[in-house]
Amino acid sequence: MVELGLALSVVFPLLFGVGAVGIRLGRTLQATQLTRDVAHMYAWGTDFSLAGTQAIARTLSQDFKLTGTGESVLLFSTVYVVQQTDCNAAGLKTCPNLNLPVFRQRVVIGNPAVHTSQFGTPPAAYIGSGGNIAAANYCQQTSLIAAGLNTVLALGAGQSSTIVEGYFAMPDLNFLNFPGRGGGYYVRFLF
């Protein structure tokens, strides 16, 4: 009886730990696939500022709470490297963001309070309808620079990239104190 008690005191925590790691692995694979799918759609031009396409993303993320008060967020960004012709077309005499990657679009689905972008958050005052940012703003407003993008993806003048970042909180699986904020999972795709 003593040996059985000692063995079970080790086996039960080990069994629960293996189960928790397996569940978390499955949830992270779901989050990765969801983010990859919507990133492909976004790269091909799907407009996620529309209610219909946001409903598609929410349907794909049915296992995660992708609502304004939920525990997950998807950040859609188009980043563009400003070139001199953009500044000339906007009628600007000086162009502080020349040859720098800037946000040209930002759409958020879910709760933006749970996680922010690794590349910065454009001020809401510059984001217009459909998540678009006007050329006059992204050419001269330094708050629209996508900080750190060059370390991940080097773009030349006039080139752009679409970025989808996802954060999915998993507080129900955090009893083993996994690293990260609240036991969540961050994933991003650049095209």
C-alpha positions in Angstrom: 0.0 0.0 0.0 2.8 2.4 0.9 4.6 1.7 -2.4 1.4 2.2 -4.4 0.8 5.5 -2.5 4.3 6.7 -3.3 4.0 5.6 -7.0 0.6 7.3 -7.5 1.9 10.5 -5.9 4.3 10.8 -8.8 2.2 9.2 -11.6 -1.0 11.4 -11.2 0.8 14.8 -11.5 2.8 13.4 -14.4 -0.4 12.2 -16.1 -2.2 15.5 -15.6 0.9 17.4 -16.8 1.1 15.3 -20.0 -2.6 15.9 -20.6 -2.3 19.7 -20.1 0.7 19.9 -22.5 -1.3 17.8 -25.1 -4.3 20.1 -24.8 -2.2 23.2 -25.1 -0.4 21.8 -28.1 -3.7 21.2 -29.8 -5.0 24.7 -29.0 -1.8 26.3 -30.3 -2.0 24.3 -33.5 -5.7 25.5 -33.9 -4.5 29.1 -33.3 -1.7 28.8 -35.8 -4.0 27.4 -38.5 -6.6 30.1 -37.9 -4.0 32.8 -38.1 -2.5 31.3 -41.2 -5.9 30.9 -42.9 -7.0 34.5 -42.4 -3.5 35.8 -43.2 -3.7 34.0 -46.6 -7.1 35.6 -47.2 -5.8 39.0 -46.2 -2.8 38.7 -48.4 -5.1 37.9 -51.4 -7.1 41.1 -50.8 -9.9 40.0 -48.5 -11.3 43.1 -46.7 -11.5 42.2 -43.0 -13.0 45.6 -42.2 -16.4 44.3 -43.4 -18.8 42.7 -41.0 -19.2 39.6 -43.3 -15.5 38.8 -43.5 -15.1 39.4 -39.8 -17.9 36.9 -39.3 -15.9 34.4 -41.3 -12.9 34.9 -39.0 -15.1 34.5 -36.0 -16.5 31.3 -37.4 -13.0 29.9 -38.0 -12.1 30.8 -34.4 -15.1 29.2 -32.7 -12.9 27.7 -30.0 -11.5 31.1 -29.1 -13.4 34.2 -27.9 -12.8 36.5 -30.8 -15.1 39.3 -29.6 -14.6 42.9 -28.4 -14.6 41.6 -24.8 -13.1 38.2 -25.5 -9.7 36.7 -24.8 -8.3 36.8 -28.3 -7.3 39.3 -31.0 -6.3 39.3 -34.6 -4.4 42.3 -35.9 -4.3 42.9 -39.7 -1.7 45.3 -40.9 -0.4 46.5 -44.3 3.0 47.9 -44.0 4.6 49.9 -46.8 8.0 51.5 -47.3 7.5 55.2 -48.3 9.2 56.4 -51.4 9.8 59.9 -52.7 6.9 59.7 -55.3 4.5 59.1 -52.4 5.6 62.3 -50.7 5.5 64.3 -53.9 1.9 63.0 -54.6 0.8 64.0 -51.1 2.2 67.5 -51.7 4.7 67.3 -48.8 7.8 69.5 -48.8 9.4 67.3 -46.1 9.0 63.6 -45.8 10.1 62.3 -42.4 9.1 58.7 -43.1 11.0 58.5 -46.4 12.4 54.9 -46.9 10.8 53.7 -43.6 8.2 51.0 -43.2 4.9 52.6 -42.1 1.4 51.3 -41.5 -0.9 51.8 -44.4 -3.8 49.8 -43.0 -4.8 48.4 -39.6 -7.9 46.3 -38.8 -8.5 44.7 -35.5 -10.9 41.8 -34.8 -11.4 40.8 -31.2 -10.2 42.5 -28.0 -7.2 44.7 -28.6 -6.7 45.1 -24.9 -5.4 41.5 -24.5 -2.3 42.0 -26.7 -0.6 44.7 -28.8 1.3 44.4 -32.1 5.0 43.6 -32.0 5.5 46.4 -34.6 3.5 49.2 -32.9 -0.1 50.5 -32.8 -1.1 53.3 -35.2 -3.0 56.0 -33.4 -6.7 55.7 -34.0 -6.9 59.3 -35.2 -5.2 58.4 -38.4 -7.2 55.2 -39.2 -10.0 55.9 -41.5 -12.8 53.9 -42.9 -11.9 50.3 -43.8 -8.8 50.7 -41.6 -7.0 52.7 -44.2 -4.5 55.4 -43.4 -4.1 58.4 -45.8 -0.8 58.8 -47.7 -0.4 62.4 -46.3 -0.4 60.8 -42.8 1.8 57.8 -43.4 4.4 59.9 -45.2 4.8 62.4 -42.4 3.5 61.0 -39.0 6.4 59.3 -37.2 3.8 57.5 -35.0 2.9 55.4 -38.0 6.3 53.8 -38.4 6.3 50.0 -38.0 9.1 49.7 -35.4 11.3 46.7 -35.7 9.9 45.4 -39.0 13.3 45.7 -40.7 14.7 43.1 -38.3 12.1 40.6 -39.4 11.5 41.5 -43.0 13.7 43.9 -45.1 11.5 45.8 -47.6 12.8 48.2 -50.3 11.2 51.6 -51.1 7.8 51.1 -52.6 7.4 47.5 -51.3 4.7 46.4 -49.0 3.8 43.4 -46.8 0.7 42.1 -45.1 1.0 41.1 -41.5 -1.5 39.2 -39.4 -0.8 38.8 -35.7 -2.9 36.7 -33.4 -2.9 36.4 -29.7 -5.0 33.7 -28.0 -5.4 33.6 -24.2 -5.5 30.2 -22.7 -6.1 30.8 -19.0 -7.8 27.5 -18.5 -4.5 25.8 -19.3 -2.2 28.0 -17.2 -2.3 26.1 -14.0 1.2 24.8 -14.7 2.4 28.4 -15.1 3.4 28.3 -18.7 5.6 31.3 -19.8 3.9 34.2 -21.4 1.1 36.7 -20.5 -1.7 34.8 -18.9 -0.8 31.6 -20.5 -1.6 32.9 -24.0 -0.1 32.1 -27.4 1.2 34.7 -30.0 1.6 33.9 -33.7 2.2 36.0 -36.8 2.4 35.6 -40.5 3.9 38.0 -43.0 3.2 37.9 -46.8 
